[in-house]
């Protein structure tokens, strides 16, 4: 049985998260044995210190949450994150440029961060924000660009892609079965898929892995671990 917990990037990214939340989140991540914690940029050094004796890695976000920073700022943010101890970088594409089909800009934007990641020995995950980038042809084009550039992962969502619903409220979908299947089929063999957003339990996580994801972004790590333990004990 796949150890889903070991595939999790435990997210500590909510705007209201405090230093206490960071400490508790890093402690939980270490206890569970997740892959990484994914923290806000100013917390990278603190998370690296808290996890110095752990095998849990430290990742952070670049251009979060809407990808609208200039490429030079994204590259500088990535460099600073690596200085602070990050070994994984989750970068948001420039959503507006994607929707404009300005593929040269999009490629150069990703490449700017990819160059830093390669120089610093960090993994790079590129977030499409599929709540905003909804056309399959755009996701496929992004997969091709990411394959050509040699990024490590393509990723569905930030978890903050709120869109207005017909009833008037705002919500996000996050990772969907359709998008994971599409992205897994569209990337080259060297590029992996990270499902992120809306993964709340073991069954959600398992389904994403079955469809081709090899990393999971979620803040529901404890619940997934609890449910995984229950499933394993039933065998």
Secondary structure in CASP SS format (residue, H / E / C, confidence):
PFRMAT SS
TARGET T0000
AUTHOR 0000-0000-0000
METHOD secondary structure of the structure
MODEL  1
X C 1.00
X C 1.00
X C 1.00
X H 1.00
X H 1.00
X H 1.00
X H 1.00
X E 1.00
X E 1.00
X E 1.00
X E 1.00
X E 1.00
X C 1.00
X C 1.00
X C 1.00
X C 1.00
X C 1.00
X C 1.00
X H 1.00
X H 1.00
X H 1.00
X H 1.00
X H 1.00
X H 1.00
X H 1.00
X H 1.00
X H 1.00
X H 1.00
X H 1.00
X H 1.00
X H 1.00
X H 1.00
X C 1.00
X C 1.00
X C 1.00
X E 1.00
X E 1.00
X E 1.00
X E 1.00
X C 1.00
X H 1.00
X H 1.00
X H 1.00
X H 1.00
X H 1.00
X H 1.00
X H 1.00
X H 1.00
X H 1.00
X H 1.00
X C 1.00
X C 1.00
X C 1.00
X C 1.00
X C 1.00
X C 1.00
X E 1.00
X E 1.00
X E 1.00
X E 1.00
X E 1.00
X E 1.00
X C 1.00
X C 1.00
X C 1.00
X C 1.00
X C 1.00
X C 1.00
X C 1.00
X C 1.00
X H 1.00
X H 1.00
X H 1.00
X H 1.00
X H 1.00
X H 1.00
X H 1.00
X H 1.00
X H 1.00
X H 1.00
X H 1.00
X H 1.00
X H 1.00
X H 1.00
X C 1.00
X C 1.00
X C 1.00
X E 1.00
X E 1.00
X E 1.00
X E 1.00
X E 1.00
X C 1.00
X C 1.00
X H 1.00
X H 1.00
X H 1.00
X H 1.00
X H 1.00
X C 1.00
X C 1.00
X C 1.00
X H 1.00
X H 1.00
X H 1.00
X H 1.00
X H 1.00
X H 1.00
X H 1.00
X H 1.00
X H 1.00
X H 1.00
X H 1.00
X H 1.00
X H 1.00
X H 1.00
X H 1.00
X H 1.00
X H 1.00
X H 1.00
X C 1.00
X C 1.00
X E 1.00
X E 1.00
X E 1.00
X E 1.00
X E 1.00
X C 1.00
X C 1.00
X C 1.00
X C 1.00
X C 1.00
X C 1.00
X C 1.00
X C 1.00
X H 1.00
X H 1.00
X H 1.00
X H 1.00
X H 1.00
X H 1.00
X H 1.00
X H 1.00
X H 1.00
X H 1.00
X H 1.00
X H 1.00
X H 1.00
X H 1.00
X C 1.00
X C 1.00
X C 1.00
X E 1.00
X E 1.00
X E 1.00
X C 1.00
X C 1.00
X C 1.00
X C 1.00
X C 1.00
X C 1.00
X C 1.00
X E 1.00
X E 1.00
X C 1.00
X C 1.00
X C 1.00
X C 1.00
X C 1.00
X E 1.00
X E 1.00
X C 1.00
X C 1.00
X C 1.00
X C 1.00
X C 1.00
X H 1.00
X H 1.00
X H 1.00
X H 1.00
X H 1.00
X H 1.00
X H 1.00
X H 1.00
X H 1.00
X H 1.00
X C 1.00
X C 1.00
X C 1.00
X C 1.00
X C 1.00
X E 1.00
X E 1.00
X E 1.00
X E 1.00
X E 1.00
X C 1.00
X C 1.00
X C 1.00
X C 1.00
X C 1.00
X H 1.00
X H 1.00
X H 1.00
X H 1.00
X H 1.00
X H 1.00
X H 1.00
X H 1.00
X H 1.00
X C 1.00
X C 1.00
X C 1.00
X C 1.00
X E 1.00
X E 1.00
X E 1.00
X E 1.00
X C 1.00
X C 1.00
X H 1.00
X H 1.00
X H 1.00
X H 1.00
X H 1.00
X H 1.00
X H 1.00
X H 1.00
X H 1.00
X H 1.00
X H 1.00
X H 1.00
X H 1.00
X C 1.00
X C 1.00
END
